[in-house]
């Protein structure tokens, strides 16, 4: 799947096997990359900034370069923007950043995501399927939700198996 559908709005193209770098801000948490995806102005950099404030590290702002090695997808900053982050109303700032880390999760930013997650939602990037979670990036709890999603990625989702 190359488009991540939005339940409430038209879905722009978020990347396909032929697009590299992709339009995504990326941060690293515990050695794993989370791709923050969505149209311009949806809050990718804002959510990344809040995650960085909570201990994450910038990988890349706005565009992320991808590479497949040994069947895994790795993310790095595009060379011309490495270590730079646009903070709206402040400017472009230098930030510590990481590169060459494995991608674990994509977050699709949507102003009205469904209440319960669709665990089957994936995006194919360079032939690798990446799990996708839809969140409202401007909610105060969004950074915590990203952290929780990453921690529980390999475990059953909450409420699974409850009738």
N, C-alpha and C positions, 0 to 999 in steps of 0.2 A: 504494500500500500504506500503510495507516494504522497497522498494528501491525508492530513489528519482532519477528519470531519469535525466541524463544530456543531453542536446540537442546536444552536440558536442563530448562527450567522454564516454567511458564505465563507468557505474555506479557501484561503489562498494556498498556493503551492509552497510547501515548506521544505522541499528538497527531494531530489531523486538521485539515482545512481550517476547521472551525468552532471550534477551540480556539486562543485567543490571549489572553494569553500561554500558552506551552506549559511543561510541567513538564520543564525542562532547565536545567542549569548551563551557562554558555557562557564560553569564553575566546577570546582573540585571539592568534594566532601569525602574524607576518609579514603583518599586515593582513587576515587571513582568520579567520572564526569557526569554531570547533569546538563543536558541541553535545554535551554529555555527558548521555546519557539513560538512565533506569532508575528502578526503584521507590525510594521513600524508604528511606534507610539502605544503599543499595548502594555508596556511595563516590563519588558525583558531586563533592561538595565536596572530599573528600579528594584525588581525582585532580586537580581544578582547582588546589588549593593546591600540590601538587607541581609541576604545570606552571608555575604562577606563580613558584615558587622557581627554575625553570629559564629564566625570561625571558618567559613569556606574561603577558598582562594580562587581568584579570577583565573580562568584559562584564556577566554577571549570574549571581547565585547562586540556584539552585532554580527560578526562573521567568524565561523569556526572552520578550520581545515581538518579534514578527516583522512584517515589512512587505515587500511586493513592489513593486519599482520597476524599470521597463524590463526586465521578465522575469527579474529576479534577486531572490533572497531576502536580506533584511538583518535583522540582529539588534541589539537594544538591551535595556538593562535595563528591567524594569517600573519605572515612576516611583517607587513607594513603597519599592523596595529598591535603588535605584541606589547603587553604591559601598559596599554592605554585603555581608558574607560571614559566614555562620555557620561557625565553626571549632569542631567538636565538642569538648566539655570545656573550651573556652576562652571562648566567647561569640560575640556578633555584633560583628565588627570593621569599621572603615572601611578601604576599600582603593581605590587608584587604579583607575579603570575607563574603558572605552571604550564608544562606542555608534555605531550606524549603520554597521556593517561587514558585508560580504558573507559569507554562510554557505557554507562549502566542504565540510563533512563532519559527519556525526553518528556518535558513538561509542555503541554499545549496550552498557552494562555488564552482564556476565553472569559468574557465578562459574565456569562451565565452557564457554567458547566453543569452537567447532570449531577444530581446529588450523590449517586453511588457510582463507583468506577466501573468501567468496562475493561476487564482484565485481558480481553483479547485484542485490544487496540495496539497496533504496532505501526512503525514507520520503517520502510526499507531504505537504508542508507549504505551505498556502495555494496549492496547485496547482503547486508547484515540487518536482521530485524531487531529493532530497538523497542522495548516496551514504552507505551505512552500513557501519561496521566493528564487529564484535563483539569486545570485549576483556574480560579480567578486570581491573577497575579497581584492585584492591588488590594486584596483582602489583608487585613492585619495578620491573620494566621497563616498566610501563604508560605513564608519561610519555614515555619514549623511543619506544615504539611509536606513540603518537599523533603525535609529531613526524615520525617516518619515514612514517607513513601520509599525512600532509599533504604532505610533500615529494614523495612518489611518486604522489599522487592522479591526476595526468594521464599518468603514465608507466605502462608495463606493470607489473603486479605481479611481484615476484620469482618466479622459477621458471616464468613463462609461457613456453610453447613448448618446455620441456624435457621430453623423453620419458622 
